[in-house]
Each structure stands twice: as C-alpha cells, then as structure tokens.
Amino acid sequence: MKFIVIGLGYFGSKLAVNLTNQGHEVIGVDNRPDRIDELKDSISIVMDMDTTVESAVKTLPLDDTDAVVVGIGEDVGSSILTLSILMSLNVKRLIGRAITPRHENILMHIGIKEIVHPEEEAAFALSSMLRLRNALKITELDDDNLIVELYVPKKYVGHTLESINLLKRFNLRLMAVKVLPEKKHDLLNLKKKKPGYIADFDFPLQMALKDDDVLVLAGNLKDIRQLSEE
C-alpha cells in the first residue's frame, strides 16, 4: 500500500517509519530540512514541502495513494489549512491528528471524518495498563471486558497452557501467545528487523511458558486481574 504522512514530528515520523518497515511505500513530508535529512534513510521517500500552499500539495501523488495522514500537531493553523486543501482535492482517505478538543471540533467542522488523538490515546492506554499487573497492552471493549496482552505471571512460568487451563479456571479465552523471534528459529532472519514479539496462534499446549512470553487474552477485567495477581 502507499501512504503520505505530512508532519514528521514524533508522531508522524514514528508512523511513517513503522509503515515503511512493514513494507509499504511511504512519502514523508515536512518543511524542516533538518527533519528531512534525519529521516531520509528511514522512510521510503521524504520531501521538503510547505503543505499550506495548494500548488505544492497538488504535486503529491494523491490519486495514487491509499491514505494521507496529517500528523501536524502544535501548529494548529498549518494542520487546519493543510487538511482543508486536501479535502478540496478529494483525497481517497484523509486522517487528521487533533491535539485539543477545540482542534478536533474545527477538523470535524471542515469535514474530517477520521481523527486521531495519539497523546490522549497513549494516556488512556497507560491508565488502563496501570489497572493490571504485568499488562503490556490493553484494548477495552466496554467497562468490564477487554483484550489484554499479559506477561506470563511468575506463578505459571514453566507451566503449560494445558495445566493452567485458562478457560476453565479463569473464564478467559486465549487468542494467541506472543514470543520473541529467537524462540522461533524460522523467524531469526526475518528481514533482520529489530527483535519484537511474534504472535503464535497455535502455541503447543504442552510447551512450557517462559517469563517473557505474552498471553493475548479476552475476558472480564476481574478474571484477568485474578490471573495477573496470582
């Protein structure tokens, strides 16, 4: 897929680099030469451009792009003007970043349907994680139910999934086990990327769990908390 990310601050640059590492074609756009130079080897293509100028924006391959993300944050005026120009050019999919409720209201008013709030979402995710011991990531489905990535509790390190019996004892559904690539020899040379967790959906029930394995579970908060605190 092909993406354009406008605004290469912390959020925009992380997004553009991650998409590039996933094999997508990414055009990163910013009007700061130092950022362009810093990121030229990490993003597919980087361009120095003032996106508040319509004639400049028109030179981007907008018709051949799956989505454009405007990650400009602190300069609210540039964010709004850039998104307004892109709206007038009928971009296939347009995503804006809002840093305040007022910023979001303006984006909604000009017709931006997809708006992200990375700072707010990060704070929300952290507050959720603090509710559970050993939680790596949490997705709340409602007030009581969630999907969680949980490090194997110390009590169960060395045990098997069969012996723990998550469904019967804790009423939790196991969706996957995430393991480091070093444990899966066929993934050791996977594009020589920075080591990260690999989801294993067929983790052997008889294999002993390690302390850095991650259980991906779905269930009720109280049941997940019971497991995490054992």
PyMOL commands that set and color helices and strands:
alter all, ss='L'
color gray80, all
select helices_A, chain A and resi 10-21+33-39+54-57+62-64+76-88+101-109+118-129+154-156+161-164+166-170+181-183+185-187+221-228
alter helices_A, ss='H'
color red, helices_A
select strands_A, chain A and resi 2-6+25-30+45-48+67-70+94-97+114-116+135-140+145-151+173-179+198-200+214-220
alter strands_A, ss='S'
color yellow, strands_A
deselect
rebuild
show_as cartoon
